[in-house]
Amino acid sequence: MSTIRTLIVDDEPRIRRGIERLILSCGEDFEIAAVLSDGKEALDYMHACGGAVDLVISDVKMPEMDGLSFVKEARRHYSFFALFISGYDDFAYLQAALREGAIDYVLKPVDRDQFRLRLGEIREQIHQHSARRFRLGELEQKAGQLKKTRQTQILSYTTSIGVDLSRLGYWVDDFPHGCYQLMYVSLDTPPVKSRSFTAKDWEAYSYVLENIIEELVHQHAAAADASGWCWRGGQSEFWALLRLPEDEEAASQCWRELAERIRLAITMYTPFTVSIACAGVLEDLYLLPDAKRECLSLIQYRLIEGGNRLFVPQQVTEAVAAEDRQGRMYAAASRLKQAVEQLQLEDAMAQAKLYFAEIEQGSSPEMILREVQNLIIQVHAASMEGNSVIGSAVTLEETFEKLRRAAHWQELKQAVLEQVQEAVRGMEQMRSSRKLATPVELAKAWIKGQLSGDLTIKRIADQVHMNPTYFCECFKNQTGETVLDYITRERMEAASEKLRDPGLKLTEISQGVGYQDVKYFSRLFKQWSGVTPTQYREQKFSHPAS
């Protein structure tokens, strides 16, 4: 059992030395932390040692700061036992001492035998208190572990295939508030020597991979003042969720560093390599299934770029839009994906033709095939996200093989157009089987009337009496966009109308569409329109002097 760290505070040197000798004579259970002359010195000491004191023995009347004031202030920050010693036999002092939490009040001159007896009783109280605190700490630790296990089980269920999302309830309430990043870790094509692996070998390697990822996630989260969870999706795929630091720059660095550490560790300690896909930042955890689909879409770029790398939305955008022509291709591909999601077949076909018009200017067959493959991935991603059914990577590989076998340009073009038609028709059949259009339309109408307020997934879902996660799925399936994307678009359109009024300040417009941070609003507006709110106002609504 640890010693009882004791702080002695008295303005009389003789009394201080006497109390110190008395305490040391009571056995090895007691340790003198410090011997000080007034309350101010004692309070400074408590702050310096972080309150690492078990027992304070203090005089009441002292210069600078009296004992009662010292104990009262110290108890605001730290937990300890207090014993007062005073030459004043005054009931008012006794009342004040007990009110400040003193366990006893001893009068001077101190009777040595009675003091030792009382100190023995105090020792038992302190040891019992320490034991209770230790047991409480153990219980809190076990409760924390159980909570973490329950959270991981919920995440695993939420990202599973074919789950009944309507039964999940308000599962997000079990997680801390903040922004999150979802990571998908997928084993690349195994080395040739793995063909001789038995089922037990594969199970052992899966266990090793899971432990490497789990350890790195928890270590990185603790170091970055964040939180992390990981779980297995299949024998060769794993998921990790990271709650990000509040600082935007630190958050970006946090998940990128973690992804790189996981990739390098698996390469170093196993015969495998992995590719990692990271979805966009999750501002609402109810959108986790959308982030999952985004990760699965991004990982398909491994078929083009190769494995053992990190795939993120920004990288894909930058890779495709590096030059003007490629920028136009990327814009067409993005509009094609949106048209497929919204079941606009005619528009989707038109965007595909615009894309082909740019591809035809390619300098090599390899480049042309690469760009066609990118378009197929966009169509595949739209179909996968819209149907809530995970597409097979084998099917996509077979499509790529068909493209590679195409004998001429028209055959290549026809294969892509068939994929577009098949995706739209499949999604039309799926959506026609749903009977939930009315709640989604009601939600959209309610959102439009609440653009200036705090619009959370839970608040919106409650308006139509649906489970938040299930509501997100229905909204995406029926509209082709996520709830937050719809809210952002509606807010940006409302902001563009408000920009017509030259008398409205940018701060007023920002707050009027639900954003308290003007810089954040301006960044979103530029992403939506391509220009800042100020530039938009100048371009659209300023008139030259006559």
JOLINCOR-V891299 format. One record per residue. N is the residue number from 1. RES is the residue in one small letter. PSI is psi in degrees with one decimal (none if undefined). Layout:
# JOLINCOR-V891299
((N/RES/PSI) (N/RES/PSI))
This chain:
# JOLINCOR-V891299
((1/m/138.5) (2/s/155.8) (3/t/160.1) (4/i/107.9) (5/r/121.6) (6/t/132.5) (7/l/124.9) (8/i/129.2) (9/v/114.5) (10/d/142.6) (11/d/-4.8) (12/e/116.4) (13/p/-39.6) (14/r/-43.1) (15/i/-43.3) (16/r/-47.6) (17/r/-38.7) (18/g/-44.0) (19/i/-40.4) (20/e/-45.2) (21/r/-40.4) (22/l/-43.6) (23/i/-44.4) (24/l/-25.5) (25/s/-7.4) (26/c/4.1) (27/g/175.9) (28/e/-4.5) (29/d/-22.4) (30/f/141.0) (31/e/131.5) (32/i/112.5) (33/a/-44.8) (34/a/156.4) (35/v/113.8) (36/l/164.8) (37/s/-12.3) (38/d/170.1) (39/g/-34.6) (40/k/-44.5) (41/e/-42.2) (42/a/-41.7) (43/l/-41.0) (44/d/-40.1) (45/y/-42.5) (46/m/-42.1) (47/h/-38.8) (48/a/-36.2) (49/c/5.2) (50/g/27.8) (51/g/21.8) (52/a/61.5) (53/v/135.1) (54/d/-37.4) (55/l/131.4) (56/v/123.7) (57/i/112.3) (58/s/144.2) (59/d/158.7) (60/v/-54.5) (61/k/115.0) (62/m/155.9) (63/p/171.0) (64/e/-64.3) (65/m/126.6) (66/d/168.2) (67/g/-38.7) (68/l/-43.0) (69/s/-40.1) (70/f/-50.7) (71/v/-41.9) (72/k/-45.4) (73/e/-42.0) (74/a/-35.3) (75/r/-16.7) (76/r/-22.5) (77/h/-29.2) (78/y/161.6) (79/s/127.5) (80/f/166.6) (81/f/147.4) (82/a/132.8) (83/l/121.5) (84/f/142.5) (85/i/129.7) (86/s/152.5) (87/g/2.6) (88/y/109.4) (89/d/73.9) (90/d/126.4) (91/f/-33.5) (92/a/-40.4) (93/y/-41.6) (94/l/-43.8) (95/q/-45.7) (96/a/-41.0) (97/a/-45.3) (98/l/-35.5) (99/r/-32.9) (100/e/7.2) (101/g/16.0) (102/a/143.7) (103/i/-15.5) (104/d/167.4) (105/y/112.8) (106/v/134.3) (107/l/146.3) (108/k/149.2) (109/p/145.9) (110/v/127.5) (111/d/117.7) (112/r/-46.4) (113/d/-44.5) (114/q/-36.7) (115/f/-44.8) (116/r/-40.4) (117/l/-45.5) (118/r/-36.3) (119/l/-33.9) (120/g/-39.7) (121/e/-40.3) (122/i/-39.7) (123/r/-44.1) (124/e/-40.8) (125/q/-42.5) (126/i/-42.5) (127/h/-40.7) (128/q/-40.4) (129/h/-42.2) (130/s/-39.6) (131/a/-42.8) (132/r/-41.8) (133/r/-36.9) (134/f/-44.6) (135/r/-39.3) (136/l/-40.8) (137/g/-40.2) (138/e/-44.0) (139/l/-41.7) (140/e/-37.8) (141/q/-43.1) (142/k/-39.2) (143/a/-39.7) (144/g/-40.0) (145/q/-41.5) (146/l/-39.6) (147/k/-41.9) (148/k/-41.4) (149/t/-43.4) (150/r/-41.3) (151/q/-43.2) (152/t/-40.1) (153/q/-40.6) (154/i/-45.2) (155/l/-42.3) (156/s/-42.4) (157/y/-41.8) (158/t/-32.9) (159/t/9.0) (160/s/160.6) (161/i/134.0) (162/g/21.7) (163/v/156.1) (164/d/95.3) (165/l/-20.2) (166/s/-12.5) (167/r/3.2) (168/l/-29.4) (169/g/-160.8) (170/y/61.1) (171/w/-25.7) (172/v/-25.2) (173/d/-18.8) (174/d/-5.0) (175/f/150.9) (176/p/151.4) (177/h/145.8) (178/g/-173.2) (179/c/150.5) (180/y/160.3) (181/q/126.1) (182/l/134.4) (183/m/139.9) (184/y/118.6) (185/v/116.0) (186/s/131.7) (187/l/131.3) (188/d/178.1) (189/t/121.5) (190/p/154.9) (191/p/163.5) (192/v/-39.1) (193/k/-17.1) (194/s/-11.6) (195/r/-21.9) (196/s/-0.4) (197/f/140.2) (198/t/173.7) (199/a/-36.9) (200/k/-36.8) (201/d/-46.0) (202/w/-39.3) (203/e/-39.1) (204/a/-43.5) (205/y/-37.2) (206/s/-39.0) (207/y/-42.7) (208/v/-46.4) (209/l/-44.4) (210/e/-40.7) (211/n/-38.3) (212/i/-48.7) (213/i/-44.9) (214/e/-45.3) (215/e/-44.0) (216/l/-38.3) (217/v/-47.2) (218/h/-40.1) (219/q/-46.6) (220/h/-39.8) (221/a/-42.9) (222/a/-41.3) (223/a/-29.6) (224/a/10.7) (225/d/46.5) (226/a/-167.0) (227/s/151.3) (228/g/147.2) (229/w/149.0) (230/c/153.0) (231/w/159.5) (232/r/134.4) (233/g/-35.5) (234/g/-173.1) (235/q/-32.1) (236/s/21.2) (237/e/143.6) (238/f/154.5) (239/w/147.3) (240/a/139.5) (241/l/129.4) (242/l/124.6) (243/r/123.9) (244/l/153.7) (245/p/157.2) (246/e/-34.4) (247/d/126.9) (248/e/-43.6) (249/e/-42.5) (250/a/-36.0) (251/a/-45.4) (252/s/-43.6) (253/q/-35.1) (254/c/-55.4) (255/w/-30.0) (256/r/-42.5) (257/e/-41.6) (258/l/-45.2) (259/a/-42.0) (260/e/-39.6) (261/r/-40.7) (262/i/-46.6) (263/r/-46.8) (264/l/-39.6) (265/a/-42.2) (266/i/-38.7) (267/t/-37.3) (268/m/-41.1) (269/y/-4.0) (270/t/166.6) (271/p/11.2) (272/f/167.6) (273/t/158.4) (274/v/154.2) (275/s/145.0) (276/i/130.3) (277/a/133.2) (278/c/122.9) (279/a/174.4) (280/g/164.0) (281/v/133.2) (282/l/112.1) (283/e/-15.8) (284/d/120.9) (285/l/-17.6) (286/y/-16.8) (287/l/15.4) (288/l/-42.9) (289/p/-34.4) (290/d/-41.0) (291/a/-36.1) (292/k/-46.6) (293/r/-36.3) (294/e/-40.6) (295/c/-44.4) (296/l/-30.9) (297/s/-44.1) (298/l/-36.8) (299/i/-19.1) (300/q/-20.9) (301/y/-9.7) (302/r/-29.4) (303/l/-24.3) (304/i/-47.9) (305/e/-18.1) (306/g/169.6) (307/g/-168.2) (308/n/48.3) (309/r/172.9) (310/l/133.7) (311/f/122.3) (312/v/156.6) (313/p/-40.5) (314/q/-39.8) (315/q/-41.7) (316/v/-42.6) (317/t/-47.4) (318/e/-36.5) (319/a/-37.7) (320/v/-30.1) (321/a/37.4) (322/a/-30.4) (323/e/171.2) (324/d/-48.4) (325/r/-43.5) (326/q/-31.4) (327/g/-42.2) (328/r/-37.5) (329/m/-41.8) (330/y/-41.6) (331/a/-42.6) (332/a/-41.0) (333/a/-40.2) (334/s/-42.6) (335/r/-34.6) (336/l/-47.2) (337/k/-43.3) (338/q/-40.0) (339/a/-39.6) (340/v/-44.6) (341/e/-33.0) (342/q/12.2) (343/l/32.8) (344/q/80.9) (345/l/-42.9) (346/e/-44.3) (347/d/-38.7) (348/a/-43.3) (349/m/-38.1) (350/a/-41.8) (351/q/-36.3) (352/a/-39.2) (353/k/-38.2) (354/l/-40.4) (355/y/-45.8) (356/f/-35.2) (357/a/-35.6) (358/e/-38.4) (359/i/-38.0) (360/e/-17.6) (361/q/4.1) (362/g/152.4) (363/s/-13.1) (364/s/151.8) (365/p/-35.4) (366/e/-42.6) (367/m/-41.8) (368/i/-46.3) (369/l/-38.7) (370/r/-43.5) (371/e/-36.3) (372/v/-40.0) (373/q/-39.6) (374/n/-42.2) (375/l/-40.4) (376/i/-39.1) (377/i/-40.2) (378/q/-43.0) (379/v/-44.3) (380/h/-41.6) (381/a/-42.9) (382/a/-42.7) (383/s/-42.4) (384/m/-43.9) (385/e/-37.5) (386/g/-27.8) (387/n/-7.0) (388/s/22.1) (389/v/127.1) (390/i/123.0) (391/g/153.5) (392/s/131.3) (393/a/-30.2) (394/v/-41.1) (395/t/-41.3) (396/l/-39.7) (397/e/-38.8) (398/e/-38.6) (399/t/-43.2) (400/f/-39.1) (401/e/-37.8) (402/k/-39.5) (403/l/-41.6) (404/r/-26.9) (405/r/-3.9) (406/a/132.2) (407/a/-25.9) (408/h/171.6) (409/w/-43.4) (410/q/-36.8) (411/e/-39.5) (412/l/-46.0) (413/k/-42.9) (414/q/-36.5) (415/a/-39.8) (416/v/-45.0) (417/l/-34.7) (418/e/-38.5) (419/q/-40.8) (420/v/-48.8) (421/q/-42.6) (422/e/-39.9) (423/a/-47.1) (424/v/-43.6) (425/r/-40.1) (426/g/-40.2) (427/m/-34.3) (428/e/-42.4) (429/q/-42.3) (430/m/-46.1) (431/r/-30.4) (432/s/-23.0) (433/s/-11.5) (434/r/145.4) (435/k/35.1) (436/l/22.3) (437/a/-37.1) (438/t/-48.8) (439/p/-38.3) (440/v/-42.9) (441/e/-39.0) (442/l/-40.6) (443/a/-42.5) (444/k/-40.9) (445/a/-39.6) (446/w/-40.6) (447/i/-43.9) (448/k/-27.8) (449/g/-2.6) (450/q/22.7) (451/l/-26.7) (452/s/-7.1) (453/g/-171.2) (454/d/99.8) (455/l/104.4) (456/t/158.7) (457/i/-43.7) (458/k/-44.8) (459/r/-43.4) (460/i/-46.7) (461/a/-36.2) (462/d/-31.1) (463/q/-28.3) (464/v/13.3) (465/h/48.2) (466/m/153.7) (467/n/133.0) (468/p/-45.2) (469/t/-43.2) (470/y/-38.4) (471/f/-44.1) (472/c/-41.4) (473/e/-46.4) (474/c/-43.1) (475/f/-45.9) (476/k/-43.6) (477/n/-35.5) (478/q/-21.3) (479/t/-19.5) (480/g/5.5) (481/e/158.7) (482/t/163.9) (483/v/-45.8) (484/l/-35.2) (485/d/-41.1) (486/y/-45.1) (487/i/-45.7) (488/t/-43.9) (489/r/-43.5) (490/e/-39.9) (491/r/-38.8) (492/m/-38.7) (493/e/-39.2) (494/a/-38.6) (495/a/-38.8) (496/s/-32.4) (497/e/-40.4) (498/k/-27.8) (499/l/-13.6) (500/r/-26.6) (501/d/107.5) (502/p/-16.2) (503/g/-13.4) (504/l/130.2) (505/k/158.6) (506/l/-35.8) (507/t/-42.2) (508/e/-40.4) (509/i/-45.6) (510/s/-49.9) (511/q/-31.0) (512/g/-20.7) (513/v/19.8) (514/g/11.7) (515/y/118.0) (516/q/-26.1) (517/d/109.7) (518/v/-38.2) (519/k/-41.9) (520/y/-42.0) (521/f/-44.2) (522/s/-39.0) (523/r/-43.0) (524/l/-40.7) (525/f/-40.4) (526/k/-37.6) (527/q/-35.1) (528/w/-43.5) (529/s/-17.8) (530/g/-9.4) (531/v/164.4) (532/t/162.1) (533/p/-40.1) (534/t/-44.9) (535/q/-38.9) (536/y/-44.7) (537/r/-42.7) (538/e/-40.9) (539/q/-40.6) (540/k/-34.9) (541/f/0.2) (542/s/144.3) (543/h/134.6) (544/p/146.2) (545/a/140.8) (546/s/none))
